[in-house]
Amino acid sequence: MAVPGEVLPATAPYPSLARASSSLAILVLAYTFSFIDRTILAMLVGPIKAELHLSDTQISLLTGLAFAIFYTALGLPFGAIVDRGSRRGLAAAGVAIWSVMTALCGAAGNYGALLAARVGVAAGEATLSPAAYSLIPDLFKPEHRSRAQGVYAMGACFGSGLAFLIGGWTIMAVSGLPPVSLPLLGEFGGWRLVFLVVGAPGLLVALLVLAVAEPRRKAAGPSLAARPAAALDALRRHWRAYGVVIVGCSVVNIAFHGLSAWAPTLLGRVHQLEQGQIGLILGLGFLGPGCAGLLLGGWVADRWLAAGRLDANLRMALIGALGAAAMLSGLILSPGTATTVVILYGAIFMMMFPMGAAPAALQIICPPDLRGRIAAVYMLALNLIGMGTGPTAVALLTDYAFADPMAVGRAMGLVGLTAGLIAAGLITLGRPSFRALAAR
């Protein structure tokens, strides 16, 4: 049985592939639910805006900056807990918390209450990825890690896709139903009932997470976990190598979150599609091209690593950044519905390359017993930069630069093009430093 915080030599045996794979499947399921609960609000922008009288910018804070601030701030102390305590226990508690808070979003009577519930969702979700990023390298041998990390990242595709599919179907299903009354919480009807439906099943997922294997940690040298400043010291000494992953790949996430938050509005507001159509289109986009991008990126990176290319994951991230920029730039021209869908599918496919590549790259250069804390720093940058900037940048352009709600597509295209090019530049500049540290 594993002892929390215990570190074994790198030669210590790994769990069986079957046990590791079953644990990974549960982590993917939990990550999927985190994205369902995080993303479902994007399908409900119209009715929430109408009932609570909100602007696009206020909505963007619910999906972006306000959510990201608490998600990232709490990730740092959770990362320290990951390096010292039970990773699966922390993750299970987080799943239960965010599931309850998602359901409570439906009980919000005003903007402040809805914002507070979203903060609670962020607090719960901040536990999962630091725990997963620490568990996966101890579950899988090095030659399987890029693919395992890519499979875990598929939870983002599954969750986003299912959020759109479930959101579209649920909105249509509950539109004609009378409100459901719950003790102490009041009535749930319309968009409020959607939050209740997607949040409640997460409590069962929390129980499943307790079945995840808690493997012993493996390190190539003396343990660094006892040194509180060890992670900051590693980041300071090798800031270029870590920075290319943590910052460079996070900038790509600006485009991802801008698309996730506003694509439903683009298809509904500009192209006049029904909620069911929007859910089907975007759901299939994340479940199809999105998952394909993650799998292909992980497979190619593993092949390149086996051939001795230590920066294989950064190469995939670079390809993804440039591809996403090229695809999303097409939205600036305000294309027709069919072309817009093709652009969104192509962008989703390309943006998935960095999603799996960045965590796998960190595992190459990060000391094993610092993975939780450095993963938390990565999640801080990933979400503060990506989630905190993407949705709000699109909304600010729509509300103020263009001053036209119908310009949401042009705003998405401009944000995606800019983010992709900046990310590509940062990754290119940092690759030599990453290769040097990886070789050591």
Rosetta blueprint (number, residue, H / E / L):
1 M L
2 A L
3 V L
4 P L
5 G L
6 E L
7 V E
8 L E
9 P E
10 A L
11 T L
12 A L
13 P L
14 Y L
15 P L
16 S L
17 L H
18 A H
19 R H
20 A H
21 S H
22 S H
23 S H
24 L H
25 A H
26 I H
27 L H
28 V H
29 L H
30 A H
31 Y H
32 T H
33 F H
34 S H
35 F H
36 I H
37 D H
38 R H
39 T H
40 I H
41 L H
42 A H
43 M H
44 L H
45 V H
46 G H
47 P H
48 I H
49 K H
50 A H
51 E H
52 L H
53 H L
54 L L
55 S L
56 D H
57 T H
58 Q H
59 I H
60 S H
61 L H
62 L H
63 T H
64 G L
65 L H
66 A H
67 F H
68 A H
69 I H
70 F H
71 Y H
72 T H
73 A H
74 L H
75 G H
76 L H
77 P H
78 F H
79 G H
80 A H
81 I H
82 V H
83 D H
84 R H
85 G L
86 S L
87 R H
88 R H
89 G H
90 L H
91 A H
92 A H
93 A H
94 G H
95 V H
96 A H
97 I H
98 W H
99 S H
100 V H
101 M H
102 T H
103 A H
104 L H
105 C H
106 G L
107 A L
108 A L
109 G L
110 N L
111 Y H
112 G H
113 A H
114 L H
115 L H
116 A H
117 A H
118 R H
119 V H
120 G H
121 V H
122 A H
123 A H
124 G H
125 E H
126 A L
127 T L
128 L H
129 S H
130 P H
131 A H
132 A H
133 Y H
134 S H
135 L H
136 I H
137 P H
138 D H
139 L H
140 F L
141 K L
142 P H
143 E H
144 H H
145 R H
146 S H
147 R H
148 A H
149 Q H
150 G H
151 V H
152 Y H
153 A H
154 M H
155 G H
156 A H
157 C H
158 F H
159 G H
160 S H
161 G H
162 L H
163 A H
164 F H
165 L H
166 I H
167 G H
168 G H
169 W H
170 T H
171 I H
172 M H
173 A H
174 V H
175 S L
176 G L
177 L L
178 P L
179 P L
180 V E
181 S E
182 L E
183 P L
184 L L
185 L L
186 G E
187 E E
188 F E
189 G L
190 G L
191 W H
192 R H
193 L H
194 V H
195 F H
196 L H
197 V H
198 V H
199 G H
200 A L
201 P L
202 G H
203 L H
204 L H
205 V H
206 A H
207 L H
208 L H
209 V H
210 L L
211 A L
212 V L
213 A L
214 E L
215 P L
216 R L
217 R E
218 K E
219 A E
220 A L
221 G L
222 P L
223 S L
224 L L
225 A L
226 A L
227 R L
228 P L
229 A L
230 A H
231 A H
232 L H
233 D H
234 A H
235 L H
236 R H
237 R H
238 H L
239 W H
240 R H
241 A H
242 Y H
243 G H
244 V H
245 V H
246 I H
247 V H
248 G H
249 C H
250 S H
251 V H
252 V H
253 N H
254 I H
255 A H
256 F H
257 H H
258 G H
259 L H
260 S H
261 A H
262 W H
263 A H
264 P H
265 T H
266 L H
267 L H
268 G H
269 R H
270 V H
271 H L
272 Q L
273 L L
274 E L
275 Q H
276 G H
277 Q H
278 I H
279 G H
280 L H
281 I H
282 L H
283 G H
284 L H
285 G H
286 F H
287 L H
288 G H
289 P H
290 G H
291 C H
292 A H
293 G H
294 L H
295 L H
296 L H
297 G H
298 G H
299 W H
300 V H
301 A H
302 D H
303 R H
304 W H
305 L H
306 A H
307 A L
308 G L
309 R L
310 L L
311 D L
312 A H
313 N H
314 L H
315 R H
316 M H
317 A H
318 L H
319 I H
320 G H
321 A H
322 L H
323 G H
324 A H
325 A H
326 A H
327 M H
328 L H
329 S H
330 G H
331 L H
332 I H
333 L H
334 S L
335 P L
336 G L
337 T H
338 A H
339 T H
340 T H
341 V H
342 V H
343 I H
344 L H
345 Y H
346 G H
347 A H
348 I H
349 F H
350 M H
351 M H
352 M H
353 F H
354 P H
355 M H
356 G H
357 A H
358 A H
359 P H
360 A H
361 A H
362 L H
363 Q H
364 I H
365 I H
366 C L
367 P L
368 P H
369 D H
370 L H
371 R H
372 G H
373 R H
374 I H
375 A H
376 A H
377 V H
378 Y H
379 M H
380 L H
381 A H
382 L H
383 N H
384 L H
385 I H
386 G H
387 M H
388 G H
389 T H
390 G H
391 P H
392 T H
393 A H
394 V H
395 A H
396 L H
397 L H
398 T H
399 D H
400 Y H
401 A H
402 F L
403 A L
404 D L
405 P H
406 M H
407 A H
408 V H
409 G H
410 R H
411 A H
412 M H
413 G H
414 L H
415 V H
416 G H
417 L H
418 T H
419 A H
420 G H
421 L H
422 I H
423 A H
424 A H
425 G H
426 L H
427 I H
428 T H
429 L H
430 G H
431 R H
432 P H
433 S H
434 F H
435 R H
436 A H
437 L H
438 A H
439 A H
440 R L
